[in-house]
């Protein structure tokens, strides 16, 4: 064998040895393979722009589960696609996953992004796992998606009870003009009625128009004698509402959707503010909280536990049955994780679910 052939042969041996030790995972990161099972999944998440905080929350849950599965000799390679909180990029993300023959895809994070994905998954074997969504906030039914959150309609009993306990009779309802906002506006209106109150203001504002519209609406709410502000929408909206309420010396409560926890955990809003802030929450399992804090040195955001659970459930299902009929096989698995039991109804929603009201500020 001449020297050139010898060099080529040695290089081939090295490449084969390396490929047996490492697998590419997602965007230029690697995971060690210790001769375990390999499962390839994708994630179309908003890691930049408006949705970055929620996208990061889900990514943290996915990565935590991936590392735990390695300990069980299951290698999960996650191919991330950043949709930039843009429906057009979501479509590109789905096409990318199709080209890679990836059948299990986590995300997208928000309602209109989910609609964009569902419009183009047809004709593929892709199943979407959406830890942050429910069927209520997407516009079409599909057998190719399952959801990780308890339905928002399940928030009604706890919201009504909170209003009764705090004698809320004249709230102002303000939401973003998206499916998420509309679902919550309906639920808020029902809760106000159940509590014997009447809303003094009911407004939907354009997404991304918070700076232009919210200051005047908070002034109007105060002039109408609102005894609470009820909000469902962006973190930007929550920050602006709190700022305006403090400027006006308002001490009435702000009841915001659970996304407000991201605003507090990231430091966008201080817990020392004078405005009392409430939200819905599902008690996170202490073991998951400890695991998350050990890895990231911070409190887990609100979608991290569902994302973690859904990776574990998907891995167990694929290990047993492959990637086909994922929704049916997930139901057969009947997996109970940190955030609950993953049994899905005909629309892909988790069956049941219980929300509670918590005070975020001191």
C-alpha positions, 0 to 999 in steps of 0.5 A: 500500500502506498503512502497516499492509500495508507493516509486515506485508510487511516482517515476513514478509520478515524471518521468511522470511530468518531461517528460511532462516538458522537451525533450531531444535535440541533444547531452545531452541538453534539451529544455523546452516544454510548451505544444507546437508542437514537431518536431524532426530533425537531423543534420550531420555536421562537428563539428571537423577537417577541416570543423569545422568552416562551421559546427559551422556556420550552427549549430549556425543558427540552434540553433538560429532558434530553440530558436525563434521557442520555443517562438511560442510554437514549440519545435524543437529537434535537434539530432547532429551527428559530421561527423568529415569531414569524408565521412565514418562518414557521412555514419554512421550519415545517418544510425544513423538518420535512426535508430532514424526514423528522416526524416529531416536532415541538412547537410552535409557541403561540396560536397564530404560529400554530395555525401557520404550521398546521396549514402545511403539515398535511401530507407529511408524517409530522406530529406537532407537540405544542407544550404552550398551546391548547386547541382553543387558540388554533383555528383548525382541528388536526390529528397531527398535533397534541397540546401540553396545556390544560384548557383555558376554559378550565381557568373559569372556576378559579377566576370567578372565585378570586373575583368573589373573594376580592369583591371585584365588581367593575373590572376592565378587560384588555387583551391582545387581538389574537386567538389567545386574547379572545379566548381569555376575554370570553372567559374573563367576561363569563367570570365577571358575570358569575361573580355578579359584576359588570365590566367597565371596559372591554378592549382588544388591541393589536399585537405590537401596538401596546405602546400606542394604545395601552397608556390611554386605556389604563387612564380610561379604566381609572376614570371609569372606576375600574376595580381591577385590570384583567389582561391576556397578551404580550409581556410588553403589554404587562410591563406597560400596564404596570408602569402606567398603573404605578404612574397613576397611583393605582392600587387595584389588582392586575390579573394577567395571564401566566406569561407574566411569570416570564416577565417577573423571572426575567426582571422585566417587572420587579416583585417590589412594585406597589401594584398587586399582580395575580395570575394562574398557575399550576403547582410545579413539582418540587423535584422538577423545580430542584432539577431545573434550578440545578441546571439553569440556576433560576426558577423554571418558566411556565412551559418548561415542565410540560416541554420536559414531560412531552420529550420523555413521553415521546421518547418512551413511545417511540422506543416502544412503537416507532414514530407512527401513530404518535398521538394514539400511542401516547394515549396508550402510554398514559404517561404521568410526568411532572406536570400531569398525565398525558392523555389527550382528547379528540382535539389533542388537548390534555384531559382535565387540568386544574388552574389556581390563582396565585399572587406574584407580588409581595 
